[in-house]
Amino acid sequence: MATKKSPSRTAANRPANTGAHRFLIPTGGGSHAYVRSAVTGLNPLLKVGTEQFEQALAENVAAGFGERIRSELAAMHAANPASGWDKVLRALPEAA
């Protein structure tokens, strides 16, 4: 009895493997975010605007990912201007 094979992932339906990952993944309508740590590789869920959130961003900026984080924040703000990501973006240089 032959087993049924799952459909192959062609270039048309396969996600692009750019080697890039996001540093910020917002949840809860922007009240919380997963913040990837460039230092530890962990992704803690943090409340936006807390000291822990700012520390996590500052660690990533210190590790050389400041421009990338700024571009992610700008993109999140452009996608949802009422979310308040522009405040986080303005506070980023202070956290760094």
N, C-alpha and C positions, 0 to 999 in steps of 0.2 A: 504494500500500500504506500503510495507516494504521499509525501507531506506537501502541503500547500506553502509555496514560498510567499513571503511578504513582498509587496511591490518594491522594486529597486528605487533608490533615490537618484534621480537623474539631476543634471545640472539645473534644470528648470525648477525643481521642487526642493532642492537641497539648500539649506541656509548657507550664506556666504561665510567662509572661514577666513576672516581677515586677521585672526590672531589678536584682535582687539576685544576688550571687555569694558563694560561700563563700570565707573567708580560709584555712581549714585543710581539707586533704583528706588523711586518714590513709591510709597504705599499710603493707604488711609487718606486719600485725597491730598497728599502732600504734608500731612502732619508728622509722618515718620518716613525714614528712608533707610535702606540697606546701604552701608558705606563700605566698599571694599578697601581693605587695608593693604597698601603696597608693601608694608613692612612685614605683616604676619600672614597675609593671604586670607584672613577671616573676613566675614561679611556680617558684622553685627547690625541688628535693627535698632536704630537710634531715633529718639524724638528730635525733630528739627528745631534748632534754636537752643538746644541744651549745651552745657559745657562739653559733654562727651562728644556730641556731634561736631562742635567746633574743633575739638582736639583731633578727632579723626581726620577732618579736612586738613588741618594744619600739618599733621604727620605726612599726608599724601603730598601736600605742597612742598614740604621740606625734602621729600624723596624725589622731587623733580617733576611732579605731575600737575602742577598748578594750572598751566594753560589748558590742559585736557579737562580738568575739573571745571574751570571757568567756561569752557565751550559747552560742557554738558549742562551746567546751570543755565547758561544763556538759551540753549535749545529747550530746556524744560520750561523756562519762563515764556519763550515764544509760543510754545504749544498750549500753555495755560497761563495767561497773564495775571489772572486773579489769584493764583496760587501762592504768591509771595516769594517765589524763588529769586526775584530780583533783590530782595533784602538779604538773602543768603549770599548772593553774588557780590553785593556791595560790602558785606561784612567779611568776605573771604580774605582780602589783604590784611585786615586787622587780625584774623586768626592765624595768619602765616607768620 
